[in-house]
């Protein structure tokens, strides 16, 4: 029964993630994703996956703080603080080598917050989804696997549309 409850909570988190990407305001995206992170933290604790839970619990203040942080120097300091927190918690919740996957994914995604170029963001977010996908498979997170699979497909479609086709069109016009 606990497994099914965990999947239900995870599906609610997945819905929140999708809703967040439909926002056109960075603050709204980050606030909704903070709520999704809380939901996924509950999901992972129900699955008995402490690393996933810990990463999502740190994601909540990270998103809320980054929604308000404006100065570049402050963002750099906060990025270092959160990467350190993700790595320390990854080590403290160590179960096996795959415990490093969410810590690495969250560290990369924290750096992605500082990028401005959409192309860079698209390419940098790929390993984040791959690492989370692998971890979700290992801890039997159906909602996590669905979320990351859809995110990966979305990013790959965007890379094809905006990076490959646009470049191809420019080459044809020459």
C-alpha positions as CSV (number, residue, x, y, z in Angstrom):
1,X,0.0,0.0,0.0
2,X,2.9,2.4,0.9
3,X,4.3,1.9,-2.6
4,X,1.1,3.0,-4.3
5,X,0.7,6.0,-1.9
6,X,4.3,7.0,-2.8
7,X,3.4,6.8,-6.6
8,X,0.3,8.9,-6.0
9,X,2.3,11.6,-4.2
10,X,4.9,11.4,-7.0
11,X,2.3,11.9,-9.7
12,X,1.1,15.0,-7.9
13,X,4.7,16.3,-7.9
14,X,4.9,15.5,-11.6
15,X,1.8,17.5,-12.3
16,X,3.3,20.5,-10.3
17,X,6.5,20.2,-12.4
18,X,4.5,20.4,-15.6
19,X,2.4,23.3,-14.3
20,X,5.6,25.1,-13.4
21,X,6.9,25.0,-16.9
22,X,3.8,26.6,-18.2
23,X,4.5,29.8,-16.3
24,X,6.2,32.7,-18.0
25,X,7.7,34.2,-14.9
26,X,10.9,32.9,-13.3
27,X,9.6,33.5,-9.7
28,X,6.4,31.6,-10.4
29,X,8.3,28.7,-11.9
30,X,10.6,28.5,-8.9
31,X,7.8,28.8,-6.4
32,X,5.8,26.0,-8.0
33,X,8.9,23.9,-8.4
34,X,9.6,24.4,-4.7
35,X,6.1,23.0,-4.0
36,X,6.8,20.1,-6.4
37,X,10.1,19.5,-4.6
38,X,8.3,19.1,-1.3
39,X,5.9,16.7,-2.9
40,X,8.8,14.7,-4.3
41,X,10.5,14.7,-0.9
42,X,7.5,13.0,0.6
43,X,7.4,10.6,-2.4
44,X,11.0,9.6,-1.9
45,X,10.7,9.1,1.8
46,X,7.7,6.8,1.2
47,X,9.8,4.9,-1.2
48,X,12.7,4.6,1.3
49,X,15.0,6.7,-0.9
50,X,16.7,9.1,1.5
51,X,19.0,10.7,-1.1
52,X,16.1,11.7,-3.3
53,X,14.3,13.1,-0.3
54,X,17.3,15.1,0.9
55,X,18.0,16.6,-2.5
56,X,14.4,17.7,-2.8
57,X,14.3,19.2,0.7
58,X,17.4,21.3,-0.2
59,X,15.8,22.3,-3.5
60,X,13.0,24.0,-1.7
61,X,15.0,26.8,-0.1
62,X,17.3,26.9,-3.2
63,X,14.4,27.7,-5.4
64,X,12.8,30.2,-3.0
65,X,16.1,32.0,-2.5
66,X,16.9,32.1,-6.2
67,X,13.5,33.4,-6.9
68,X,14.5,36.5,-4.9
69,X,18.3,36.7,-5.6
70,X,19.2,39.3,-8.2
71,X,22.8,40.3,-7.7
72,X,25.4,38.2,-9.6
73,X,27.8,38.0,-6.7
74,X,25.1,36.8,-4.3
75,X,24.0,34.2,-6.9
76,X,27.6,32.9,-7.1
77,X,27.9,32.6,-3.4
78,X,24.5,30.9,-3.1
79,X,25.4,28.5,-5.9
80,X,28.5,27.4,-4.1
81,X,26.5,27.0,-0.8
82,X,23.8,24.9,-2.4
83,X,26.2,22.7,-4.4
84,X,28.1,22.1,-1.1
85,X,24.8,21.2,0.6
86,X,23.9,18.8,-2.2
87,X,27.2,17.1,-2.1
88,X,27.3,16.8,1.7
89,X,23.8,15.4,1.9
90,X,24.6,13.1,-1.0
91,X,27.5,11.7,1.1
92,X,25.5,11.6,4.3
93,X,22.6,9.6,2.7
94,X,25.0,7.3,0.8
95,X,23.5,3.9,0.0
96,X,25.6,3.0,-3.1
97,X,27.3,4.6,-6.1
98,X,23.9,5.6,-7.5
99,X,23.3,7.9,-4.5
100,X,25.7,10.3,-6.2
101,X,23.4,10.7,-9.2
102,X,20.8,13.0,-7.5
103,X,23.6,15.0,-5.8
104,X,25.3,15.5,-9.1
105,X,22.1,16.3,-10.9
106,X,21.1,19.0,-8.3
107,X,24.5,20.5,-8.4
108,X,24.4,20.8,-12.2
109,X,20.9,22.2,-12.1
110,X,22.0,24.8,-9.5
111,X,24.6,26.0,-12.0
112,X,22.1,26.1,-14.8
113,X,20.1,28.8,-12.8
114,X,23.0,31.2,-13.6
115,X,22.8,30.7,-17.4
116,X,21.1,33.1,-19.7
117,X,21.4,31.5,-23.1
118,X,18.5,29.1,-23.7
119,X,20.7,26.8,-25.9
120,X,23.2,26.4,-23.0
121,X,20.4,25.7,-20.6
122,X,18.9,23.0,-22.9
123,X,22.2,21.2,-23.3
124,X,23.2,21.5,-19.7
125,X,19.9,20.2,-18.4
126,X,20.3,16.9,-20.4
127,X,22.6,15.2,-17.9
128,X,20.4,16.4,-15.0
129,X,17.4,14.4,-16.5
130,X,19.6,11.4,-17.3
131,X,21.0,11.2,-13.8
132,X,17.6,11.6,-12.1
133,X,16.1,9.1,-14.6
134,X,18.7,6.5,-13.6
135,X,18.1,7.1,-9.9
136,X,14.3,6.9,-10.3
137,X,14.6,3.6,-12.1
138,X,16.7,2.2,-9.2
139,X,14.4,3.3,-6.5
140,X,11.2,2.3,-8.4
141,X,9.9,5.8,-8.7
142,X,7.3,5.5,-11.4
143,X,6.4,9.1,-11.2
144,X,10.0,10.1,-11.3
145,X,10.7,7.9,-14.4
146,X,7.7,9.4,-16.2
147,X,8.7,13.0,-15.2
148,X,12.3,12.7,-16.4
149,X,11.3,10.7,-19.5
150,X,8.9,13.5,-20.6
151,X,11.4,16.2,-19.6
152,X,14.1,14.5,-21.6
153,X,11.8,14.1,-24.6
154,X,10.9,17.8,-24.3
155,X,14.5,19.0,-24.1
156,X,15.5,16.8,-27.1
157,X,12.6,18.1,-29.2
158,X,13.6,21.7,-28.2
159,X,17.3,21.0,-29.2
160,X,16.1,19.6,-32.5
161,X,13.7,22.6,-33.1
162,X,15.8,25.5,-31.9
163,X,19.4,24.3,-32.3
164,X,19.5,21.7,-35.2
165,X,16.7,22.9,-37.5
166,X,17.6,26.6,-37.1
167,X,21.2,25.9,-37.9
168,X,20.2,23.8,-40.9
169,X,17.9,26.6,-42.1
170,X,20.7,29.1,-41.8
171,X,23.0,26.8,-43.8
172,X,20.4,26.4,-46.6
173,X,19.9,30.2,-46.9
174,X,23.6,30.7,-47.5
